[in-house]
Amino acid sequence: MYSRLLVNGGKLCFKTDNRALFDFSLEQVEASNFVLEYKTYDLHASEMNETNIQTEYERNFTEKGFKINMLIAKNKK
């Protein structure tokens, strides 16, 4: 679905605290028209944290001890 919505070269940035959903999303990226450009299982300990815009949900789950997973994938449609 994302491939149809994004122009060629468009990027999908996805963050979640749910590891099972993140692992599933990685599988889907690999099986789709996307190229995985970046992934981390702990966004706040990564170099991407400097430019991260933290959501309210992200802050709440981080405060509860959950790590935030993040991927960036490029549409190669």
N, CA, C and O atoms as a GROMACS GRO file, in nm:
protein
  308
    1MET      N    1   0.082  -0.119   0.000
    1MET     CA    2   0.000   0.000   0.000
    1MET      C    3   0.087   0.126   0.000
    1MET      O    4   0.059   0.219  -0.075
    2TYR      N    5   0.191   0.129   0.082
    2TYR     CA    6   0.276   0.248   0.087
    2TYR      C    7   0.340   0.275  -0.048
    2TYR      O    8   0.358   0.390  -0.086
    3SER      N    9   0.374   0.170  -0.119
    3SER     CA   10   0.439   0.185  -0.249
    3SER      C   11   0.349   0.261  -0.346
    3SER      O   12   0.398   0.341  -0.426
    4ARG      N   13   0.219   0.238  -0.338
    4ARG     CA   14   0.125   0.308  -0.426
    4ARG      C   15   0.111   0.454  -0.387
    4ARG      O   16   0.082   0.538  -0.472
    5LEU      N   17   0.130   0.485  -0.261
    5LEU     CA   18   0.111   0.622  -0.213
    5LEU      C   19   0.233   0.711  -0.230
    5LEU      O   20   0.221   0.832  -0.244
    6LEU      N   21   0.351   0.649  -0.229
    6LEU     CA   22   0.475   0.726  -0.237
    6LEU      C   23   0.528   0.732  -0.379
    6LEU      O   24   0.518   0.635  -0.454
    7VAL      N   25   0.585   0.844  -0.415
    7VAL     CA   26   0.651   0.856  -0.545
    7VAL      C   27   0.778   0.772  -0.545
    7VAL      O   28   0.826   0.731  -0.439
    8ASN      N   29   0.830   0.746  -0.663
    8ASN     CA   30   0.956   0.674  -0.673
    8ASN      C   31   1.063   0.751  -0.596
    8ASN      O   32   1.082   0.870  -0.619
    9GLY      N   33   1.131   0.684  -0.506
    9GLY     CA   34   1.232   0.748  -0.423
    9GLY      C   35   1.177   0.803  -0.292
    9GLY      O   36   1.254   0.849  -0.208
   10GLY      N   37   1.045   0.799  -0.275
   10GLY     CA   38   0.984   0.846  -0.150
   10GLY      C   39   1.027   0.759  -0.034
   10GLY      O   40   1.056   0.641  -0.051
   11LYS      N   41   1.030   0.818   0.085
   11LYS     CA   42   1.078   0.744   0.202
   11LYS      C   43   0.968   0.720   0.304
   11LYS      O   44   0.882   0.805   0.328
   12LEU      N   45   0.973   0.602   0.362
   12LEU     CA   46   0.885   0.561   0.470
   12LEU      C   47   0.966   0.559   0.598
   12LEU      O   48   1.066   0.488   0.607
   13CYS      N   49   0.925   0.638   0.697
   13CYS     CA   50   0.990   0.639   0.828
   13CYS      C   51   0.890   0.581   0.927
   13CYS      O   52   0.780   0.634   0.944
   14PHE      N   53   0.928   0.473   0.993
   14PHE     CA   54   0.836   0.399   1.080
   14PHE      C   55   0.901   0.378   1.216
   14PHE      O   56   1.014   0.332   1.226
   15LYS      N   57   0.826   0.414   1.322
   15LYS     CA   58   0.873   0.395   1.459
   15LYS      C   59   0.766   0.321   1.538
   15LYS      O   60   0.646   0.345   1.520
   16THR      N   61   0.810   0.230   1.624
   16THR     CA   62   0.717   0.158   1.711
   16THR      C   63   0.793   0.101   1.830
   16THR      O   64   0.913   0.074   1.823
   17ASP      N   65   0.720   0.084   1.939
   17ASP     CA   66   0.778   0.017   2.056
   17ASP      C   67   0.750  -0.133   2.051
   17ASP      O   68   0.806  -0.209   2.130
   18ASN      N   69   0.665  -0.176   1.959
   18ASN     CA   70   0.622  -0.315   1.949
   18ASN      C   71   0.721  -0.393   1.862
   18ASN      O   72   0.722  -0.378   1.740
   19ARG      N   73   0.803  -0.476   1.925
   19ARG     CA   74   0.909  -0.548   1.853
   19ARG      C   75   0.851  -0.646   1.751
   19ARG      O   76   0.905  -0.659   1.641
   20ALA      N   77   0.743  -0.714   1.784
   20ALA     CA   78   0.684  -0.810   1.690
   20ALA      C   79   0.633  -0.737   1.565
   20ALA      O   80   0.653  -0.785   1.453
   21LEU      N   81   0.569  -0.624   1.582
   21LEU     CA   82   0.522  -0.544   1.469
   21LEU      C   83   0.641  -0.494   1.387
   21LEU      O   84   0.636  -0.493   1.264
   22PHE      N   85   0.746  -0.452   1.455
   22PHE     CA   86   0.865  -0.403   1.385
   22PHE      C   87   0.929  -0.513   1.302
   22PHE      O   88   0.964  -0.491   1.186
   23ASP      N   89   0.944  -0.632   1.360
   23ASP     CA   90   1.004  -0.745   1.287
   23ASP      C   91   0.919  -0.781   1.165
   23ASP      O   92   0.972  -0.810   1.058
   24PHE      N   93   0.786  -0.781   1.182
   24PHE     CA   94   0.695  -0.807   1.071
   24PHE      C   95   0.713  -0.700   0.963
   24PHE      O   96   0.716  -0.732   0.844
   25SER      N   97   0.724  -0.575   1.004
   25SER     CA   98   0.741  -0.465   0.909
   25SER      C   99   0.872  -0.479   0.831
   25SER      O  100   0.876  -0.450   0.712
   26LEU      N  101   0.978  -0.521   0.897
   26LEU     CA  102   1.105  -0.545   0.828
   26LEU      C  103   1.088  -0.653   0.721
   26LEU      O  104   1.141  -0.640   0.610
   27GLU      N  105   1.017  -0.759   0.754
   27GLU     CA  106   0.991  -0.865   0.656
   27GLU      C  107   0.914  -0.812   0.536
   27GLU      O  108   0.945  -0.846   0.422
   28GLN      N  109   0.816  -0.728   0.562
   28GLN     CA  110   0.734  -0.672   0.455
   28GLN      C  111   0.815  -0.577   0.367
   28GLN      O  112   0.796  -0.574   0.245
   29VAL      N  113   0.904  -0.500   0.426
   29VAL     CA  114   0.991  -0.411   0.348
   29VAL      C  115   1.077  -0.494   0.254
   29VAL      O  116   1.092  -0.460   0.137
   30GLU      N  117   1.134  -0.601   0.305
   30GLU     CA  118   1.220  -0.686   0.223
   30GLU      C  119   1.144  -0.753   0.109
   30GLU      O  120   1.202  -0.782   0.005
   31ALA      N  121   1.015  -0.779   0.128
   31ALA     CA  122   0.933  -0.847   0.028
   31ALA      C  123   0.862  -0.749  -0.066
   31ALA      O  124   0.784  -0.791  -0.151
   32SER      N  125   0.890  -0.621  -0.053
   32SER     CA  126   0.815  -0.520  -0.128
   32SER      C  127   0.906  -0.442  -0.222
   32SER      O  128   1.020  -0.480  -0.249
   33ASN      N  129   0.852  -0.331  -0.270
   33ASN     CA  130   0.926  -0.242  -0.358
   33ASN      C  131   1.007  -0.139  -0.282
   33ASN      O  132   1.031  -0.029  -0.332
   34PHE      N  133   1.049  -0.172  -0.162
   34PHE     CA  134   1.126  -0.079  -0.081
   34PHE      C  135   1.267  -0.132  -0.057
   34PHE      O  136   1.291  -0.252  -0.055
   35VAL      N  137   1.359  -0.038  -0.040
   35VAL     CA  138   1.497  -0.072  -0.003
   35VAL      C  139   1.517  -0.021   0.138
   35VAL      O  140   1.495   0.097   0.166
   36LEU      N  141   1.558  -0.108   0.228
   36LEU     CA  142   1.582  -0.068   0.366
   36LEU      C  143   1.708   0.017   0.372
   36LEU      O  144   1.816  -0.029   0.333
   37GLU      N  145   1.695   0.139   0.419
   37GLU     CA  146   1.810   0.230   0.429
   37GLU      C  147   1.866   0.237   0.570
   37GLU      O  148   1.985   0.262   0.589
   38TYR      N  149   1.779   0.214   0.669
   38TYR     CA  150   1.825   0.227   0.808
   38TYR      C  151   1.732   0.149   0.899
   38TYR      O  152   1.611   0.143   0.876
   39LYS      N  153   1.790   0.089   1.003
   39LYS     CA  154   1.708   0.027   1.107
   39LYS      C  155   1.783   0.034   1.239
   39LYS      O  156   1.906   0.028   1.243
   40THR      N  157   1.706   0.047   1.345
   40THR     CA  158   1.762   0.042   1.479
   40THR      C  159   1.657  -0.016   1.573
   40THR      O  160   1.538   0.006   1.557
   41TYR      N  161   1.704  -0.090   1.670
   41TYR     CA  162   1.616  -0.146   1.772
   41TYR      C  163   1.613  -0.060   1.897
   41TYR      O  164   1.544  -0.092   1.993
   42ASP      N  165   1.688   0.049   1.895
   42ASP     CA  166   1.689   0.142   2.009
   42ASP      C  167   1.717   0.282   1.957
   42ASP      O  168   1.831   0.329   1.959
   43LEU      N  169   1.613   0.347   1.911
   43LEU     CA  170   1.624   0.479   1.849
   43LEU      C  171   1.694   0.580   1.938
   43LEU      O  172   1.777   0.657   1.891
   44HIS      N  173   1.662   0.580   2.066
   44HIS     CA  174   1.716   0.682   2.155
   44HIS      C  175   1.863   0.663   2.189
   44HIS      O  176   1.927   0.754   2.242
   45ALA      N  177   1.917   0.546   2.158
   45ALA     CA  178   2.060   0.521   2.176
   45ALA      C  179   2.136   0.529   2.044
   45ALA      O  180   2.256   0.502   2.039
   46SER      N  181   2.066   0.567   1.937
   46SER     CA  182   2.127   0.571   1.805
   46SER      C  183   2.160   0.715   1.764
   46SER      O  184   2.118   0.811   1.829
   47GLU      N  185   2.235   0.726   1.655
   47GLU     CA  186   2.268   0.858   1.602
   47GLU      C  187   2.147   0.933   1.548
   47GLU      O  188   2.151   1.055   1.534
   48MET      N  189   2.039   0.862   1.518
   48MET     CA  190   1.917   0.925   1.468
   48MET      C  191   1.841   0.999   1.577
   48MET      O  192   1.751   1.078   1.547
   49ASN      N  193   1.875   0.976   1.701
   49ASN     CA  194   1.805   1.042   1.811
   49ASN      C  195   1.822   1.193   1.808
   49ASN      O  196   1.735   1.267   1.854
   50GLU      N  197   1.934   1.241   1.753
   50GLU     CA  198   1.960   1.385   1.748
   50GLU      C  199   1.855   1.460   1.668
   50GLU      O  200   1.821   1.574   1.700
   51THR      N  201   1.802   1.398   1.563
   51THR     CA  202   1.703   1.464   1.478
   51THR      C  203   1.562   1.408   1.497
   51THR      O  204   1.470   1.448   1.426
   52ASN      N  205   1.546   1.318   1.591
   52ASN     CA  206   1.417   1.255   1.616
   52ASN      C  207   1.317   1.355   1.675
   52ASN      O  208   1.349   1.430   1.768
   53ILE      N  209   1.198   1.356   1.619
   53ILE     CA  210   1.088   1.434   1.676
   53ILE      C  211   1.005   1.334   1.757
   53ILE      O  212   0.938   1.247   1.700
   54GLN      N  213   1.009   1.347   1.886
   54GLN     CA  214   0.946   1.249   1.974
   54GLN      C  215   0.796   1.276   1.986
   54GLN      O  216   0.752   1.388   2.013
   55THR      N  217   0.717   1.170   1.964
   55THR     CA  218   0.572   1.180   1.978
   55THR      C  219   0.534   1.162   2.125
   55THR      O  220   0.616   1.118   2.206
   56GLU      N  221   0.412   1.195   2.157
   56GLU     CA  222   0.364   1.176   2.294
   56GLU      C  223   0.364   1.028   2.331
   56GLU      O  224   0.404   0.992   2.442
   57TYR      N  225   0.319   0.943   2.238
   57TYR     CA  226   0.319   0.798   2.265
   57TYR      C  227   0.461   0.747   2.285
   57TYR      O  228   0.487   0.667   2.375
   58GLU      N  229   0.551   0.794   2.202
   58GLU     CA  230   0.691   0.752   2.214
   58GLU      C  231   0.748   0.790   2.350
   58GLU      O  232   0.815   0.710   2.415
   59ARG      N  233   0.721   0.911   2.393
   59ARG     CA  234   0.769   0.956   2.524
   59ARG      C  235   0.710   0.871   2.636
   59ARG      O  236   0.782   0.829   2.727
   60ASN      N  237   0.580   0.844   2.629
   60ASN     CA  238   0.514   0.763   2.732
   60ASN      C  239   0.573   0.623   2.740
   60ASN      O  240   0.600   0.574   2.850
   61PHE      N  241   0.592   0.558   2.626
   61PHE     CA  242   0.645   0.422   2.628
   61PHE      C  243   0.792   0.419   2.666
   61PHE      O  244   0.837   0.325   2.732
   62THR      N  245   0.866   0.520   2.626
   62THR     CA  246   1.007   0.529   2.665
   62THR      C  247   1.019   0.544   2.816
   62THR      O  248   1.104   0.481   2.879
   63GLU      N  249   0.934   0.626   2.875
   63GLU     CA  250   0.935   0.645   3.020
   63GLU      C  251   0.902   0.516   3.095
   63GLU      O  252   0.941   0.499   3.210
   64LYS      N  253   0.829   0.426   3.029
   64LYS     CA  254   0.795   0.297   3.089
   64LYS      C  255   0.903   0.191   3.063
   64LYS      O  256   0.888   0.076   3.104
   65GLY      N  257   1.010   0.231   2.996
   65GLY     CA  258   1.122   0.139   2.975
   65GLY      C  259   1.123   0.068   2.841
   65GLY      O  260   1.210  -0.017   2.818
   66PHE      N  261   1.029   0.099   2.753
   66PHE     CA  262   1.026   0.036   2.620
   66PHE      C  263   1.127   0.103   2.528
   66PHE      O  264   1.144   0.225   2.532
   67LYS      N  265   1.194   0.023   2.446
   67LYS     CA  266   1.283   0.078   2.344
   67LYS      C  267   1.201   0.105   2.219
   67LYS      O  268   1.105   0.034   2.189
   68ILE      N  269   1.239   0.208   2.148
   68ILE     CA  270   1.170   0.245   2.026
   68ILE      C  271   1.252   0.195   1.907
   68ILE      O  272   1.370   0.226   1.892
   69ASN      N  273   1.185   0.117   1.823
   69ASN     CA  274   1.246   0.065   1.700
   69ASN      C  275   1.214   0.162   1.587
   69ASN      O  276   1.109   0.226   1.588
   70MET      N  277   1.304   0.173   1.491
   70MET     CA  278   1.281   0.263   1.379
   70MET      C  279   1.342   0.208   1.252
   70MET      O  280   1.451   0.150   1.254
   71LEU      N  281   1.271   0.227   1.141
   71LEU     CA  282   1.326   0.192   1.011
   71LEU      C  283   1.297   0.306   0.913
   71LEU      O  284   1.200   0.379   0.926
   72ILE      N  285   1.386   0.317   0.815
   72ILE     CA  286   1.366   0.408   0.703
   72ILE      C  287   1.383   0.324   0.578
   72ILE      O  288   1.484   0.257   0.561
   73ALA      N  289   1.282   0.329   0.490
   73ALA     CA  290   1.286   0.252   0.367
   73ALA      C  291   1.252   0.343   0.250
   73ALA      O  292   1.168   0.432   0.262
   74LYS      N  293   1.318   0.320   0.138
   74LYS     CA  294   1.300   0.402   0.019
   74LYS      C  295   1.221   0.325  -0.085
   74LYS      O  296   1.249   0.208  -0.111
   75ASN      N  297   1.122   0.391  -0.145
   75ASN     CA  298   1.038   0.330  -0.247
   75ASN      C  299   1.116   0.322  -0.378
   75ASN      O  300   1.166   0.423  -0.429
   76LYS      N  301   1.126   0.203  -0.431
   76LYS     CA  302   1.196   0.185  -0.560
   76LYS      C  303   1.099   0.150  -0.672
   76LYS      O  304   1.135   0.084  -0.769
   77LYS      N  305   0.978   0.194  -0.656
   77LYS     CA  306   0.866   0.166  -0.748
   77LYS      C  307   0.906   0.174  -0.893
   77LYS      O  308   0.822   0.152  -0.981
   0.00000   0.00000   0.00000
